[in-house]
Amino acid sequence: MTQSQHTDHTETTHANYATEQVAKHVAEHSAEHASAHAHEAPTNAPRIEGNSPKDWEEQFGGSVAIFSALANPLRLALAHHLMHRPHSVSELHTCLGISQPLASHHLRILREAHVIDREQQGRTTIYRLKDDHISHIVVDVYEHTREHHAD
């Protein structure tokens, strides 16, 4: 083998080795990524019943209302604050830096979608999340978005 042939053979061997290493790394990373983001449906996940839009509306209409109500950055911020503890409108508008009428408007939308409850304490109305399911939705959506924006 001439020096030129030896050099070509060595370069080809190194290139093949590098290609194999890159392929191995990509395969390992893909497997890790898939495993980190893989999930199984929760055991209590509902099964779709019926095969018409009317059936789906009956089954998922309430869920759509909740997601629609939370599909606004301000309302999601309100839900996030209420996840930690109940607040009055005055506290919420102050901590979010928005007007009280704007806070009240968005709280009404959340209440109508059954995301939050309200309770009168004297002359003050206190708002709180409806239940832990809403807290989980807020946290899970945030975590999901954070994970997928990191990709």
C-alpha positions in Angstrom: 0.0 0.0 0.0 1.4 3.4 -1.0 1.6 6.3 1.4 -1.3 8.0 -0.5 -3.4 4.8 -0.3 -2.6 4.4 3.4 -3.6 8.1 4.1 -6.8 7.6 2.2 -7.5 4.4 4.1 -6.8 6.0 7.4 -9.0 9.0 6.6 -11.8 6.7 5.5 -11.5 4.7 8.7 -11.5 7.8 10.9 -14.5 9.2 8.9 -16.4 5.9 9.3 -15.6 5.8 13.0 -16.7 9.4 13.5 -19.9 8.7 11.5 -20.6 5.6 13.7 -20.0 7.6 16.9 -22.3 10.4 15.7 -25.0 7.8 14.8 -24.5 6.1 18.1 -24.9 9.4 20.0 -27.9 10.4 18.0 -29.6 7.0 18.6 -28.8 7.2 22.4 -30.0 10.8 22.6 -33.2 9.9 20.6 -33.9 7.0 22.9 -33.3 9.1 26.0 -35.5 11.9 24.6 -38.3 9.5 23.6 -38.2 7.8 27.0 -38.2 11.2 28.9 -41.2 12.4 26.9 -43.0 9.1 26.5 -46.1 8.7 28.6 -49.0 6.3 29.1 -52.6 7.4 29.3 -53.6 7.7 32.9 -55.7 4.8 34.1 -58.7 7.1 34.7 -58.5 8.7 31.2 -61.9 8.9 29.6 -62.7 6.8 26.5 -64.4 8.7 23.7 -68.0 7.5 23.5 -70.1 8.0 20.4 -69.0 9.0 17.0 -70.7 12.3 16.3 -69.8 15.9 17.1 -72.9 16.0 19.3 -71.6 13.0 21.4 -68.2 14.7 21.7 -69.8 18.0 22.7 -71.7 16.2 25.5 -68.7 14.4 26.7 -66.0 17.1 26.4 -68.0 20.4 26.4 -67.0 21.2 30.0 -63.4 20.4 29.3 -63.4 22.7 26.3 -64.9 25.5 28.4 -62.1 25.1 30.9 -59.4 25.1 28.3 -61.0 28.1 26.5 -61.1 30.0 29.8 -57.4 29.2 30.5 -56.4 30.0 26.9 -55.6 33.6 27.8 -52.3 34.7 29.4 -54.0 37.0 32.0 -56.5 34.3 33.0 -53.7 31.7 33.3 -51.8 34.2 35.5 -54.9 34.7 37.7 -55.3 30.9 38.0 -51.6 30.6 38.8 -51.9 33.1 41.6 -55.0 31.4 43.0 -53.3 28.1 42.9 -51.1 29.2 45.8 -53.8 30.8 47.9 -57.2 32.5 47.7 -57.2 36.2 46.8 -59.5 39.1 46.7 -60.0 41.1 43.4 -58.0 43.9 45.0 -55.0 41.7 45.8 -55.1 40.2 42.3 -55.3 43.5 40.4 -52.5 44.9 42.6 -50.1 41.9 42.2 -50.7 41.6 38.5 -50.6 45.4 37.8 -54.0 45.5 36.0 -57.2 47.5 36.7 -59.7 46.1 39.1 -62.5 46.1 36.4 -60.2 44.1 34.1 -59.4 41.6 36.9 -63.1 41.3 37.7 -64.0 40.7 34.0 -61.5 37.8 33.7 -62.4 36.3 37.1 -66.0 36.2 35.8 -65.0 34.2 32.8 -63.0 31.8 34.9 -66.0 31.4 37.3 -68.4 30.8 34.5 -66.1 28.0 33.2 -66.0 26.4 36.7 -62.3 27.1 37.0 -62.7 29.2 40.2 -65.2 29.7 43.0 -65.9 32.8 45.0 -66.9 33.4 48.6 -68.2 36.5 50.3 -66.3 37.5 53.4 -68.1 40.6 54.6 -67.8 43.2 51.9 -64.9 41.3 50.2 -65.2 38.6 47.6 -62.5 36.0 47.8 -61.6 33.8 44.8 -60.0 30.4 44.9 -59.4 27.6 42.3 -62.4 25.2 42.1 -60.3 22.2 43.0 -56.9 20.4 42.7 -57.7 19.3 39.2 -57.4 22.9 38.0 -54.0 23.2 39.8 -52.8 20.1 38.0 -53.9 21.5 34.6 -52.1 24.8 35.2 -48.9 23.1 36.4 -49.0 20.3 33.8 -49.5 22.8 30.9 -46.7 25.0 32.2 -44.3 22.0 32.5 -45.3 20.6 29.1 -44.6 24.0 27.5 -41.3 24.5 29.3 -40.1 21.0 28.3 -41.0 21.4 24.7 -39.6 24.9 24.3 -36.3 23.5 25.6 -36.1 21.1 22.6 
